[in-house]
């Protein structure tokens, strides 16, 4: 068992990482349930995990009604948000009660946002079932839904009360989803921990192949890194937390180009986005081209997109930049970019010309 604390004063919370934790959920969550029901929101692909969670809660005397939504990014919508909040109200949820978010990043974002607005702020617990959610999105309190103009443009900061991570649930995750989540693991090495990136190069293949020890190390290291950054800059006011967005500005534009569809998963877009951020940094003379090549080589080695072509994108640079103009981080007509001086040396640059970015992306479309 590994426990990591997110130090946010009275709103601080613990992240528990333990193989088999889903089977002990009732025992572990009883202290915060305090005899009250704990409704579960999940998606249709997670019925076995839902049944195991319901059984564990029942064994601890905790009632758990279930709310099931369709899988995929399509559920991060106004319609599904309305459905979930109305069902929770029908169940008599009180402000001090906890909703359980059982699923990947989509469920966590959706349920967290529903909890943030229900009765002006109810409590919730993250029970992440994807690698991406376990190492990133379940921690830090960012919640949101997607709208026609872009991804995560409507949301709130709302911290969970507890995060329960069971690495064993990853055994049923499709390989593509597992690889997509692994992109967020690599991110922690690239932003400020070159040693961890080297660990990824040495152990990433084993992690993806099912090595439980490698998975536990990666999850624990990732959530500890994120917990530290969130505690320093919860709402991205100092720029420190913005480092966690490495690859996301490029990546969200790629997702928008594919209509936020299954053509390109979020983690896949982040992987390509990180490679593009390093390639752009190299093109601007900020980063050694050998460092950018090393990043792309590792992503390629584990089967992740590492450029526009492998992400399935053939759109001109200007069209991708137009997607970026809708980014929620746009301020005063400028968009901050995460660039890199090298592996483990990412920084925030608020002076990047979008015209330069468009020209760079156009060059990326031309076969070498």
C-alpha atoms as one frame of an Amber mdcrd trajectory, in Angstrom:
protein
   0.000   0.000   0.000   1.209   3.508  -0.860  -0.445   6.668   0.416   0.140
  10.145  -0.994  -1.306  13.288   0.590  -2.420  16.320  -1.414  -1.598  19.183
   0.935  -4.376  21.743   0.480  -5.041  22.631   4.104  -8.578  21.786   5.198
  -9.329  20.599   1.640  -6.400  18.216   1.567  -6.999  14.547   0.826  -5.256
  11.213   0.521  -4.542   9.052  -2.515  -4.355   5.361  -1.692  -2.619   3.018
  -4.137  -3.028  -0.691  -3.441  -3.372  -3.782  -5.594  -6.799  -5.205  -4.729
  -8.092  -1.966  -3.215 -11.378  -2.205  -5.146 -12.290  -5.306  -3.138 -11.611
  -3.412   0.101 -13.412  -0.234  -0.936 -16.185  -0.619   1.646 -13.712  -0.946
   4.493 -11.593   1.942   3.212 -14.494   4.302   2.483 -16.625   3.577   5.566
 -14.996   6.367   7.643 -16.052   9.050   5.162 -19.420   7.469   4.311 -20.506
   7.686   7.969 -23.409   5.357   7.298 -24.756   7.376   4.383 -25.357   5.943
   0.877 -22.628   6.446  -1.724 -24.095   6.525  -5.242 -21.785   5.351  -8.022
 -21.535   6.937 -11.458 -19.816   4.770 -14.051 -20.010   3.807 -17.715 -21.415
   0.781 -19.507 -17.994  -0.808 -20.036 -17.287  -1.072 -16.318 -20.101  -3.270
 -15.043 -17.751  -5.935 -13.561 -15.851  -3.276 -11.610 -19.149  -1.664 -10.621
 -20.482  -4.974  -9.310 -17.290  -5.542  -7.294 -17.502  -2.037  -5.827 -21.194
  -2.376  -4.959 -20.518  -5.717  -3.246 -17.622  -4.306  -1.242 -19.671  -1.326
  -0.106 -22.624  -3.555   0.787 -20.362  -5.723   2.945 -19.517  -2.576   4.901
 -23.174  -1.598   5.211 -23.014   1.177   2.610 -25.895   1.429   0.123 -24.807
   2.240  -3.434 -27.262   3.056  -6.188 -25.661   3.118  -9.639 -25.925   5.620
 -12.466 -24.592   4.298 -15.772 -23.728   6.520 -18.744 -22.386   5.702 -22.229
 -18.599   5.338 -22.493 -16.427   7.860 -24.304 -15.900  11.617 -24.625 -19.498
  12.042 -25.761 -20.601  11.729 -22.143 -18.757  14.923 -21.203 -21.775  16.897
 -22.395 -24.551  19.159 -21.123 -27.061  16.369 -21.718 -25.203  13.773 -19.654
 -24.398  16.329 -16.949 -28.117  17.094 -16.633 -28.962  13.379 -16.531 -26.430
  12.666 -13.763 -27.305  15.672 -11.588 -31.034  14.980 -11.837 -30.547  11.313
 -10.944 -28.424  12.274  -7.934 -31.149  14.663  -6.786 -33.737  11.898  -7.251
 -31.613   9.714  -4.950 -31.781  12.356  -2.230 -28.100  13.232  -2.239 -27.220
  15.585   0.594 -24.507  18.214   0.466 -22.241  16.290   2.845 -22.667  12.992
   0.964 -20.105  11.508  -1.403 -20.593  10.458  -5.014 -18.221   7.783  -6.324
 -16.707   8.362  -9.767 -15.816   4.878 -11.029 -14.122   5.142 -14.400 -11.540
   6.892 -16.496 -10.955  10.570 -17.103 -14.355  11.136 -18.699 -16.242   9.843
 -15.660 -13.976  11.680 -13.235 -14.378  14.998 -15.063 -18.142  14.576 -15.439
 -18.828  13.476 -11.867 -16.472  16.040 -10.374 -18.236  18.841 -12.243 -21.667
  17.496 -11.278 -20.556  17.410  -7.636 -19.207  20.961  -7.874 -22.565  22.421
  -8.928 -24.984  20.109  -7.118 -26.391  21.975  -4.109 -23.503  24.424  -4.638
 -20.921  21.777  -3.901 -21.256  18.141  -2.874 -18.404  15.766  -2.132 -17.019
  13.049  -4.358 -14.475  10.248  -4.414 -12.364   9.265  -7.405 -12.023   5.534
  -8.135 -10.041   5.704 -11.400  -9.983   2.643 -13.634  -7.743   3.782 -16.509
  -4.017   4.418 -16.323  -4.541   7.981 -17.532  -6.992   8.675 -14.724  -4.875
   6.895 -12.109  -1.733   8.906 -12.845  -3.260  12.247 -13.775  -6.882  13.273
 -14.092  -8.188  11.827 -10.803  -5.840  14.089  -8.816  -5.941  17.861  -8.672
  -9.603  18.830  -8.843  -9.943  19.878 -12.484 -13.459  19.002 -13.649 -15.189
  19.874 -16.902 -17.368  18.975 -19.843 -16.794  19.572 -23.557 -18.842  21.960
 -25.683 -19.023  22.658 -29.404 -16.260  25.264 -29.206 -13.756  22.903 -27.611
 -12.633  20.546 -24.906 -13.047  21.235 -21.168 -14.290  24.788 -21.730 -17.019
  24.537 -19.064 -15.933  23.311 -15.654 -14.700  24.085 -12.172 -11.909  23.377
  -9.729 -13.423  20.929  -7.249 -11.154  18.644  -5.234 -12.196  15.077  -4.370
 -12.326  13.919  -0.766 -10.337  10.770  -1.467  -8.750   8.913  -4.396  -8.715
   5.105  -4.366  -6.388   3.524  -6.936  -6.275  -0.209  -7.644  -3.592  -1.050
 -10.248  -5.154  -4.500 -10.775  -8.124  -3.001 -12.631  -5.707  -2.092 -15.432
  -5.485  -5.787 -16.359  -8.782  -5.517 -18.243  -7.866  -2.251 -19.978  -7.480
  -2.501 -23.776  -3.841  -2.102 -24.879  -4.606   1.098 -26.766  -6.143   2.716
 -23.680  -3.195   1.584 -21.570  -0.725   3.150 -24.010  -2.743   6.364 -24.057
  -2.527   6.578 -20.269   1.183   5.885 -20.370   1.680   9.178 -22.229   0.784
  10.994 -19.017   3.349   8.931 -17.104   6.063  10.000 -19.548   4.945  13.609
 -19.111   6.114  13.714 -15.489   9.634  12.802 -16.581   9.664  15.367 -19.357
   8.461  18.338 -17.327  10.992  18.315 -14.480  12.427  14.852 -13.791  14.926
  13.607 -16.366  15.744  10.629 -14.146  12.138   9.464 -14.257  12.093   9.773
 -18.051  15.136   7.497 -18.117  13.194   5.082 -15.863  10.367   5.177 -18.420
  12.771   4.357 -21.238  14.014   1.349 -19.271  10.676   0.145 -17.871   7.887
   1.469 -20.100   7.638  -1.660 -22.223   7.392  -3.871 -19.124   4.729  -1.618
 -17.623   2.637  -1.875 -20.768   3.184  -5.644 -20.925   1.620  -6.123 -17.470
   4.460  -5.791 -14.918   2.478  -4.919 -11.781   5.532  -3.655  -9.891   6.410
  -1.259 -12.722   2.812  -0.049 -12.806   2.746   0.597  -9.065   6.048   2.510
  -9.231   4.823   4.620 -12.153   1.465   5.395 -10.521   2.981   6.281  -7.145
   5.682   8.475  -8.692   3.215  10.230 -10.984   0.599  11.041  -8.341   3.282
  12.212  -5.900   4.625  14.564  -8.563   1.173  15.876  -9.373   0.219  16.225
  -5.697   3.324  18.336  -5.100   2.594  20.637  -8.031  -1.113  20.987  -7.187
  -0.262  21.907  -3.593   2.052  24.630  -4.894  -0.376  26.073  -7.449  -3.893
  24.665  -7.183  -5.570  27.004  -9.686  -2.707  27.724 -12.078  -2.183  31.242
 -10.728   1.621  31.115 -10.458   2.304  29.148 -13.632   3.727  26.150 -11.774
   0.696  23.929 -12.357   0.681  24.924 -16.019   3.676  22.616 -16.462   1.229
  19.717 -16.218  -0.225  20.882 -19.536   2.847  19.788 -21.503   1.621  18.506
 -24.858  -1.935  19.595 -24.228  -2.024  22.799 -26.306  -0.874  20.957 -29.416
  -2.795  17.851 -28.348  -6.151  19.566 -27.856  -5.871  21.064 -31.344  -5.326
  17.563 -32.741  -8.317  16.270 -30.772 -10.469  19.123 -32.058  -9.410  18.323
 -35.623 -10.613  14.731 -35.133 -13.846  15.874 -33.492 -12.847  14.587 -30.037
 -13.558  11.118 -31.360 -12.125   7.638 -31.001  -9.888   8.407 -33.969  -7.444
   9.963 -31.511  -7.638   9.273 -27.777  -6.722  12.042 -25.355  -3.510  10.347
 -24.245  -2.524   9.719 -27.846  -3.060  13.408 -28.606  -0.956  14.352 -25.567
   1.840  12.036 -26.729   1.900  13.637 -30.176   1.575  17.052 -28.549   4.607
  16.471 -26.317   6.684  15.349 -29.292   5.556  18.443 -31.206   6.373  20.721
 -28.254   9.912  19.327 -28.152  10.245  19.464 -31.949   9.062  23.097 -31.974
  11.507  23.902 -29.161  14.298  22.343 -31.225  13.226  24.239 -34.341  13.375
  27.488 -32.360  16.867  26.712 -31.106  15.700  26.306 -27.506  16.270  22.575
 -27.200  18.957  20.224 -28.493  17.451  18.345 -31.477  18.885  15.138 -29.997
  16.654  15.599 -26.930  13.565  16.069 -29.118  14.546  12.976 -31.127  14.925
  10.986 -27.909  11.392  11.906 -26.831   9.929  10.941 -30.195  11.919   7.690
 -30.220  10.556   6.557 -26.862   6.970   7.371 -27.792   7.426   5.492 -31.065
   8.976   2.511 -29.247   5.895   2.062 -27.049   3.442   2.493 -29.934   2.279
   6.056 -29.296   1.846   8.821 -31.889   4.970  10.983 -32.087   4.183  13.396
 -34.938   1.260  14.613 -37.057   1.394  11.630 -39.402   1.255   8.976 -36.690
  -1.577  10.934 -35.047  -3.508  10.677 -38.319  -3.503  14.446 -38.915  -3.076
  16.042 -42.348  -4.662  19.439 -41.654  -2.761  22.634 -42.524  -1.068  24.469
 -39.679  -3.411  27.446 -39.798  -6.450  25.228 -39.233  -4.819  23.607 -36.212
  -3.896  27.034 -34.856  -7.532  28.129 -35.222  -8.439  25.287 -32.853  -5.817
  26.624 -30.436  -7.460  30.054 -30.452 -10.380  28.505 -28.570  -8.072  27.137
 -25.873  -9.276  28.115 -22.396  -5.753  29.307 -21.529  -5.917  32.086 -24.157
  -5.451  35.432 -22.395  -5.105  38.895 -23.883  -4.946  37.413 -27.363  -1.910
  35.274 -26.543  -1.658  31.586 -25.766   0.978  30.256 -23.337   2.949  27.278
 -24.632   4.871  24.655 -22.694   8.279  24.446 -24.345  11.458  22.661 -23.305
  15.139  23.465 -22.906  15.644  19.721 -22.657  14.229  16.583 -21.073  13.183
  17.509 -17.525  13.454  21.226 -18.276  10.012  22.376 -19.403   8.983  26.005
 -19.023   6.022  28.271 -19.808   6.472  30.698 -22.707   3.879  33.440 -23.176
   5.537  35.005 -26.209   5.070  32.310 -28.841   3.747  33.551 -32.174   0.818
  31.486 -33.433   1.933  32.305 -36.968   5.273  30.629 -36.197   3.412  27.642
 -34.797   1.283  27.390 -37.961   4.390  27.513 -40.166   6.084  24.879 -38.012
   3.066  22.574 -38.272   2.999  23.013 -42.037   6.631  21.895 -42.167   5.732
  18.853 -40.109   3.312  17.793 -42.844   6.073  17.631 -45.442   7.690  14.153
 -45.573  11.302  14.225 -44.432
